[in-house]
Amino acid sequence: MSQEDTLIETPESVSNDRFVEVSYDDAIPNNVDLSSDRQLLKALESWHPGYLDWWKDMGPDGFQEADVYLRTAVGVDPAGWAKFGYVKMPEYRWGILLAPKVEGRTIPCGRHKGEPVWQEVPGEYRSLLRRLIVIQADTEPASVEQQRYLGKTAPSLYDMRNLFQVNVEEGRHLWAMVYLLVKYFGKDGREEAQALLERRSGQQDNPRILGAFNERTPDWLSFFMFTYFTDRDGKMQLAALAESGFDPLSRSCRFMLTEEAHHLFVGETGVGRTVEATCAAMQKAGITDPYDTEAIRKLGVVDLPLLQRKANFHMSVTRDLFGSEISSNAADAFSAGLKGRFNEANLKDDHQLQDDTYPVMRAVDGHIVTEDVPALRAINSRLLDDYIADCQGGIDRWNKTIEKFGIDFRFAQPHKGFNRRIGEFAGHRISPDGRLLTEAEWQAGQGEWLPNDADNAFIHSLMQPCHRPGEYASWIAPPRMGINQQPVDYEYVKID
């Protein structure tokens, strides 16, 4: 297991001097001494019923009364912060959890670099900071809405439980952002918190803010791709916000990153187990050609080229979440010290970037070129490059599985400009290998690069529920180990 994975399966209790307990005395669990701020507590308690109504309306459909083996945070120390047990999801103890304060912390970047971090909102940056928090907050309920029907076609109780764990943690991440809005932004923050419960993923009149969070998640393969690729955008954005000079935001995001590791684990191992099932079925049937689609699909598994096409789609849609590669808004957030870069502290520059440049890939006059642009305006481009590099680890591990079975196939990331609707490549047709195409060439080739209707229909045909302990669908291999040292055939969800 990777270091990232080790954060996700913790014992139910760990003795540790650094362990920061969460108070469960209030209706809203927290480690921010919420009971001492009666006005804030009252505002959040007023928001709570609307949140529960949203969860019951838009959370996992058909499983609100099921007992689910979930983990709940009891502290914010990575060495031992969670307990496990059965709980009905509407009764889950969502709370407000901030990572411990770092005494003497200073602003790590921008024009205020080296100054003490802010404990209150700096007036000149109020609007920009609120917008950053709202955009992050909006992604959390959106993903729950996108995934609400998946429980009905879960390939195992193990996977169903992981889906629900991701869902309740996205709900908790919404609480984390709402706390910041309500505590630090007054009436404006309360109105934004209410609006977060009113928008709906994919709704025409009042959709979620970012395009990728209005896409459907119609099947489990899409869910695994989403949690590997799109939740990885969440990791990158949270890591950048964790560098914020507004310390409450930084502390919120630092703990959210601990939970986010599990979501990435679910995605990587979900795709990896799908790859393993396909390769094992091919080997058993004596099929060596990964492009013998008809024969492979008859085995009840997903052919590898289709997995590549699904990955292409999810990678390209997620890359649009980073916004325009050259962005004055991103420059403003960095210069203000509200949002840093990925691994800001480890970067070897002055962390202010007034005179620095950064190479940005662009389509210019029918050619793809790389040009140096002011680094401040290329903050988004750098974060996208970091994201693409971060994606590669899981892809390499999937390829090792294929190699182990002796099959001649390798997954690859498409060109940065492939299938983009936002940024430098919007309006251009670019192949996965980086060729600028005419519209006719794109239309002729896109069936080889993105899932088509027949592909989606086949995937849908595989989505048959397996809801008995120890039962796994044909298209996915069982996990190597269970959750919290439980066996893989444990009854992770009790369904009446």
Secondary structure by P-SEA (a helix, b strand, c coil): ccaaaaacccccccccccbbbbbccccccccccccccaaaaaaaaaaaaaaaaaaaacccccccccccbbbbbccccccccbbbbbbcccccbbbbbbccccccccccccccccccccccccccaaaaaaaaaaaaaaaaaaaaaaccccccccccaaaaaaaaaaaaaaaaaaaaaaaaaaaccaaaaaaaaaaaaccccccccccccccccccccccaaaaaaaaccaaaaaaaaaaaaaaccaaaaaaaaaaaaaaaaaaaaaaaaaaaaaaaaaaaaaaaaccccccaaaaaaaaccccaaaaaaaaaaaaaaaaacccccccaaaaaaaaacccccccccccccccccccbbbbbbbbcccbbbbbbcccccaaaaaaaaaaaaaaaaaaaaaaaaaaaacccbbbbbcccccccccccccccccccccccccaaaaaaccccccccaaaaaaaaaacccccccccccccccccccccccccccccccccc
